[in-house]
Amino acid sequence: MTFEEDIKESLNTLRKGGIILYPTDTIWGFGCDPTNESAVSGIFKLKSREENKSLILLADGISMIERYVKDVPEIVYELVEVSDTPLTIIYPGGKNLAPGVCSHDGSIGIRICKDEFCSELIGRFRKPIVSTSANLSGRSSPGNFSEIEENLIGKIDYVVKYRQDDRCKNSASPVIKINKDGSIKIIRK
């Protein structure tokens, strides 16, 4: 299967409310349409994750973030410009998203993804994609495709072929939280 076929199948799955297993700019993740309540519920069920834990979204740029975040703090524009590695930012308030995507306090974590596959997929989907580590809640995140539990793979609507043979050990991105006053708190280094 080619890169293009993986993109097309992923898009079909996302548009139908399904779940994909895909490589991101960091680790492999489960993904779905963050505006589809049924798809979001499916992610929580798949991961055996409490629904009070928010999900991270991948976006293709700041203009997409502006459509899903109530007020983008000014500092974000600078951070996005200078960050040369993946960085997940938690914003004070999300909007236009299905229940369960945002945290109980309304905040939402989003990362601008510059990875070739994700950028193409997000751009064609025209909205962000949920990205949560491809593991059961509480277990360690897989560093590459070979570390994903086989029983989870069988529960996915579409598994991307691209980069399955890549054995590089990847890790999750740093996470920072930007408060309404513009102050920053480091959540994960």
C-alpha positions in Angstrom: 0.0 0.0 0.0 1.3 3.4 -0.9 1.5 6.6 1.1 -1.4 8.0 -1.0 -3.6 5.0 -0.4 -3.0 5.2 3.4 -4.1 8.9 3.3 -7.2 8.0 1.3 -8.2 5.1 3.6 -7.5 7.1 6.7 -9.7 10.0 5.4 -12.5 7.5 4.6 -12.3 6.0 8.1 -12.2 9.4 9.8 -15.2 10.8 7.8 -17.2 7.7 8.7 -16.6 8.2 12.4 -14.0 5.4 12.7 -10.7 5.1 14.5 -7.3 5.0 12.9 -4.0 3.8 14.2 -1.3 6.1 12.7 2.2 7.4 13.1 2.5 10.9 14.3 5.5 13.3 14.7 6.2 11.6 18.0 4.6 8.2 18.8 2.0 6.0 17.2 -1.5 7.1 18.1 -5.2 6.3 18.0 -7.0 9.0 16.0 -10.6 10.1 15.2 -12.7 13.1 14.3 -12.7 15.3 17.4 -16.1 16.7 16.4 -17.8 13.3 16.3 -19.1 12.3 19.7 -19.5 8.6 18.8 -15.9 8.4 17.5 -14.5 10.2 20.6 -16.5 7.8 22.9 -14.9 4.9 20.9 -11.4 6.1 21.7 -12.2 6.2 25.4 -13.7 2.7 25.2 -10.7 1.3 23.2 -8.2 2.7 25.7 -10.3 1.8 28.8 -9.7 5.4 29.7 -11.8 7.5 32.1 -13.8 10.1 30.2 -12.7 12.9 32.5 -9.2 12.8 30.9 -8.9 15.0 27.9 -7.5 14.1 24.5 -4.8 15.8 22.5 -5.4 17.1 19.0 -3.1 17.4 16.0 -3.5 20.5 13.8 -1.8 21.7 10.7 -1.3 25.3 11.7 -2.3 28.2 13.8 -5.3 29.1 11.7 -6.8 25.6 12.5 -6.1 26.1 16.2 -8.0 29.4 16.1 -11.1 27.6 14.9 -11.0 25.2 18.0 -9.7 27.4 20.8 -11.8 30.2 22.3 -9.0 32.7 22.8 -5.5 32.0 21.6 -3.0 33.8 23.9 -0.6 36.1 22.1 2.5 34.1 23.4 1.3 31.1 21.3 2.2 32.8 18.1 5.8 33.3 19.3 6.0 29.7 20.6 4.8 28.2 17.4 7.3 30.3 15.4 10.4 29.3 17.5 9.6 25.7 18.3 11.5 23.4 16.1 10.5 20.2 17.9 7.0 18.8 18.6 5.3 20.8 21.4 1.8 20.2 22.8 0.2 23.3 24.2 -2.8 23.2 26.5 -5.1 26.2 25.9 -7.6 27.6 28.4 -10.7 26.9 26.4 -11.7 24.7 23.5 -14.7 25.1 21.2 -16.5 23.3 18.3 -15.4 19.9 19.7 -17.4 16.8 20.8 -17.9 16.2 24.5 -15.0 14.4 26.1 -12.3 16.0 24.0 -11.7 19.0 26.3 -10.7 18.6 29.9 -13.3 19.1 32.7 -12.1 22.7 33.0 -12.7 23.3 29.3 -9.0 23.3 28.4 -7.7 21.5 25.2 -4.2 20.3 24.3 -3.2 20.8 20.6 0.1 20.2 18.8 0.9 21.6 15.4 2.2 18.6 13.5 4.9 19.0 10.9 5.2 15.3 10.1 4.7 14.5 6.4 2.0 11.9 6.8 0.0 13.8 9.5 0.3 17.2 7.8 -1.1 15.7 4.6 -3.9 13.9 6.4 -4.9 16.9 8.6 -4.8 19.2 5.6 -7.1 17.1 3.5 -9.4 16.3 6.5 -9.7 20.1 7.1 -9.9 19.8 10.8 -7.7 18.5 13.7 -7.4 14.8 14.5 -7.4 13.2 17.9 -4.1 11.8 18.8 -3.8 9.7 21.9 -1.1 7.1 22.5 -1.8 3.7 21.1 -2.0 1.8 24.4 -4.4 1.0 27.1 -4.8 3.7 29.7 -2.1 3.5 32.4 0.3 1.4 30.3 3.5 2.8 28.7 3.3 4.5 25.4 4.7 2.4 22.5 8.0 3.8 21.1 7.2 2.4 17.6 4.6 0.2 15.8 6.2 -3.1 17.0 5.5 -2.2 20.6 1.7 -1.8 20.1 -0.3 -4.6 21.7 -1.7 -6.9 19.1 -5.1 -7.1 20.7 -5.5 -3.4 20.3 -4.5 -3.4 16.6 -7.4 -5.8 15.9 -9.9 -3.3 17.3 -9.0 -0.5 14.9 -11.1 0.5 11.9 -8.0 1.3 9.8 -4.3 0.7 10.5 -1.9 2.9 8.6 0.9 0.9 6.8 3.3 3.9 6.5 6.3 3.7 8.9 5.3 0.3 10.5 8.8 -0.9 9.8 10.4 2.1 11.5 12.1 0.8 14.7 13.3 4.2 16.0 12.3 4.7 19.6 10.1 7.8 19.8 8.7 9.5 22.8 5.8 11.8 23.6 6.1 15.5 23.2 6.7 18.0 25.9 3.4 19.6 27.2 3.0 23.1 28.4 -0.2 24.8 29.7 -0.9 28.4 28.9 -3.1 30.1 31.4 -5.6 32.8 30.6 -3.2 35.4 32.0 -0.5 34.2 29.6 1.6 32.5 32.2 3.1 29.1 31.3 3.3 25.9 33.3 5.4 22.9 32.2 3.2 19.7 32.4 5.6 17.2 30.8 9.2 17.7 29.8 
